[in-house]
């Protein structure tokens, strides 16, 4: 097997370039480029809306899939949140790529946008460099059984006084997304993928 765990590119969160990797077709460090996604599917997750679950057992550290969408500037992100609010959209799907770039999966994206928040998640986001471009992917941080919901910590940055109630239901639940479990905070009645802020990718 080429490009194992000691591959310098892998250790630096960089994918190998198919044209220069000495392992050639045996390179195992091209998961984004080859779309080597794990088997997942969407499902109805109660108060959380849609969710994402594993359709096979996943090992600790396994690549789930890339977070895909339209890359926009911070100014465009602000314009879009205002427009989506005016259009009455209940769910927004934003992910921070860099300080001045946001991935918007609201209108164009893949199943990854349905991964819900949890205060005790089984996945995390990682930023990888792929042929000179920064990309975001989901990776498991513990083993996941078939049929189990896939979740990550949104690390949600909130603007304004309204807190987003958390519905993760875990023993480590903080009560709110993007705020401490503070009874004086005013929670929103329904969960949302995002409202007026972007998820922090890392």
C-alpha positions, 0 to 999 in steps of 0.5 A, a space after each residue: 500500500 502506497 502513501 501510508 500513515 507516515 506519508 509526509 503530505 498526509 501528515 501535513 494535511 496535503 493530498 498527493 498530486 497524481 502526476 508526481 506521487 512516486 506511488 502512482 496508482 497505488 497512492 492512498 492519499 487522494 481521497 478528496 480527488 477520488 471522492 472516496 466517500 463513506 457510505 452514508 444516507 439522509 434520514 428524518 432526525 426529529 426536531 433536528 430536521 434531516 440528519 446524516 447517518 452511516 450506512 456501514 461501520 466506520 473506523 476512527 479517523 475515516 474520511 466521510 466526505 467533503 463539504 461542498 458548496 459555492 465559495 463566496 466572500 464575506 461580503 457575499 455571505 452577508 448579502 446572502 444571509 440577508 436575502 435568505 432571510 427575506 426569502 423565508 428560508 429556514 435553513 442556511 448551510 454555511 461553513 468557514 473556509 478562510 477568514 474571508 471565504 465562506 462555503 455556502 451549501 444552501 443551494 448547491 452542495 452534497 449530503 454533508 450539509 445535513 450533518 447535525 451538531 452535537 456537543 459530543 460529536 463523532 466527526 470533525 472537520 479538517 482543512 486539507 490542501 488539494 493541488 494548491 486549493 484549500 478544501 474541507 472534509 469530515 473525518 470520524 474521531 471515533 468508531 461509528 456503527 452502521 445506522 448511527 447518526 454522524 455529527 460534529 460540533 458546529 463551533 457556532 459563532 452567534 451574532 445578536 441575542 437569540 441563542 440557538 437551542 441544541 437538540 443533540 440529546 447527549 449527556 454533554 449537551 450544553 443547551 445552546 449552539 453558540 452559547 453557554 447553557 444560560 437560562 437567561 438567554 432567549 432560545 429559538 424554538 426550532 433548530 436551524 443549520 445556520 442563521 446569521 453566522 457561519 459554522 467554524 470549520 476548525 
